[in-house]
Amino acid sequence: MAKSHGRVAVLKLDDLDGVLTDISTYCDQASFQPSADRPETQTFGQGAKRREVLGLRDGGTISVQGFFVPASSKLHGRTTKLLVDEFDVSAYFDQATIRRTCDLSETQTFGDDWKERGVPGLVDGSMSVGGFFDSAAGGADAIVRSALADADGQVVTRGYSLAIGSLVDVLQAAETNFDESVNENEVNRLSAEFVADGYVDLGVSLHDLSAETATGQFAPVNESENTTGGGIGTLHVTAFGGSGSPTISILHSTSTSTSAVLGTFTAITAVGAQRLTVSGAVKKILRARIDTAGSVAGGITFHTSFARRGFAYGTAGTYRHWCGMLQTSGSQSFELGPEGGTSGKRKISGEARLSSLEVAFNENEVTRFSADLMADSTVTFGTF
């Protein structure tokens, strides 16, 4: 008899460069659910069901749960920021969940013994929020009611912080429903569901939600590698007192001494939100800049970010790594050791693809993630 405790378990997964890496320090739960088809084969004259033929085997789902780590440390949900169009709605909500999924159809052919999922399909995403009913102008009630009838959808940014360099989730969202709950014994609450119109992108903040009264450029963010898949710029202007029509640009470069314009948002004349799409090469260093066609002396309060597409970097096990897996066409190697990773201990290994990623932000809890990977072809049961 050789029982073991889950605290010794080991989980390894490819980083985005294809190097098998131990991500155990980010995870506290993992489950593996293989299966085998055993179709019924009974015939006339038999009094019980028979299952004489082994069909396809399936590595199934590897479910992983753990702590949301943007870069190097765990975070509490109380720091979450949420912007919807020109509104900072962080003060109205205490829960938010971001979901990303990828369709993974079966692709096995004659001669295969294991189910395969070799071709990633469409990526999708959604966001749900929950908080307190508030009827003030620009409050939760007004925003969710108007969003339901808005054919253009909403520009949404969610971050654990909006400080320059912080990771943010950005999406063009379409509200599908909302719920206002009234209870004799509780504070009135409100919840809403949004689906993504396109990708849920992972970006980096290039300007905190703060006021500026002069032109200039802001601190650079070095994202380590150049990319070639373009990306999305997002701008939220929550207050505008200028007399002119300033423009905000996103710059990129390979050094902090020189920069070129990657893209420029439409000139600003009032509060609002914008998205900017760029294609092609994006250099590794990003920063934001305000230019003007008049004056910003009256002040402009804004947040802007940029989300790369097709990135292939990020420490294995961190949030960037998980999000990047949904942008890669290849599978990831995995190794799961229920008893640990020392020599002779049981090892489950194979190839898998990420099918879903969810992060739940709660005012009262440490932020957690959950992910499902689907096995692609043969799973091996061996030892380290």
Summary of the structure (lengths in Angstrom):
residues: 384
radius of gyration: 24.2
end to end distance: 19.5
largest distance: 91.7
contacts: 1241
relative contact order: 0.21
helix: 7%
strand: 52%
